[in-house]
Amino acid sequence: MTHLPRKIRLLFFLAGIIFVSGAIGAEMFAGRYEELYSFKNMTHAMITAVEEFCEMFGIVVFIYALLSYMNLNLTEVHFCIQMYPKSSNTTKTESH
């Protein structure tokens, strides 16, 4: 990762910190709370929501970093979507 631009490296690192803090940190806190109290209440639901938010936000930051890197280093991106015709030997039970 040392060859990456500084901004991209920092974003990758930040994305990892956010994701792991949600996945491990909030999970540990939620587990301890569940041991002490109960898992069927609003506080536990909020802890779980924070955990999931951190994980998803970490992924969003990572995708942003990837797209930023592509923007800096790629001049063109080509996509090709090709539709294949249905084969004539399919039966009605196989069609979707």
C-alpha positions in Angstrom: 0.0 0.0 0.0 3.0 2.3 0.2 2.7 3.0 -3.6 -0.8 4.5 -3.2 -1.3 8.2 -2.9 -1.4 9.5 0.7 -5.2 10.4 0.5 -6.1 6.9 -0.7 -4.0 5.2 2.0 -5.6 7.3 4.7 -9.1 6.5 3.4 -8.3 2.8 3.3 -7.0 2.9 6.8 -10.0 5.0 8.0 -12.4 2.6 6.3 -10.8 -0.3 8.1 -10.8 1.4 11.5 -14.5 2.3 11.1 -15.5 -1.2 10.0 -13.5 -3.0 12.7 -14.6 -0.7 15.5 -18.2 -1.5 14.5 -17.6 -5.2 14.0 -15.5 -5.9 17.1 -15.9 -2.9 19.4 -19.7 -2.6 19.3 -20.1 -6.3 19.2 -18.1 -6.7 22.4 -20.1 -3.9 24.1 -23.4 -5.5 22.9 -22.4 -8.9 24.2 -21.5 -7.5 27.6 -24.7 -5.6 27.8 -26.7 -8.7 26.9 -24.9 -10.6 29.7 -25.8 -8.0 32.3 -29.3 -7.1 31.3 -31.3 -8.5 28.4 -31.2 -8.4 24.7 -34.9 -7.7 24.2 -34.9 -3.9 24.9 -34.4 -0.7 23.1 -30.9 -0.1 24.4 -29.6 -3.3 22.9 -31.4 -2.5 19.6 -29.6 0.9 19.5 -26.2 -0.7 20.2 -26.9 -3.2 17.4 -27.9 -0.3 15.1 -24.7 1.6 15.9 -22.7 -1.6 15.1 -24.4 -2.1 11.8 -24.0 1.6 10.9 -20.3 1.5 11.6 -19.8 -1.6 9.4 -21.8 -0.1 6.5 -20.2 3.3 6.8 -16.8 1.7 6.7 -17.7 -0.1 3.5 -19.0 3.2 2.0 -15.7 4.9 2.9 -13.8 2.0 1.3 -15.8 2.2 -1.9 -15.2 6.0 -2.0 -11.5 5.4 -1.7 -11.6 2.9 -4.5 -13.5 5.2 -6.8 -11.2 8.1 -5.9 -8.2 5.9 -6.8 -9.9 5.0 -10.1 -10.6 8.7 -10.8 -6.9 9.6 -10.3 -5.4 6.7 -12.3 -7.8 5.6 -15.0 -8.6 7.6 -18.1 -11.3 5.2 -19.4 -13.5 2.5 -18.2 -15.5 0.3 -20.6 -18.4 -1.9 -19.6 -19.9 -4.5 -21.9 -23.3 -6.1 -21.2 -24.2 -8.7 -23.6 -27.6 -10.5 -23.7 -27.6 -14.1 -24.9 -30.7 -15.3 -26.6 -32.6 -18.1 -24.8 -31.8 -21.5 -26.2 -34.7 -23.1 -28.1 -34.4 -26.5 -26.2 -35.6 -25.2 -22.8 -38.9 -26.5 -21.5 -41.6 -24.4 -19.9 -40.7 -25.8 -16.4 -37.2 -24.4 -16.8 -38.2 -20.9 -17.7 -38.3 -18.2 -15.0 
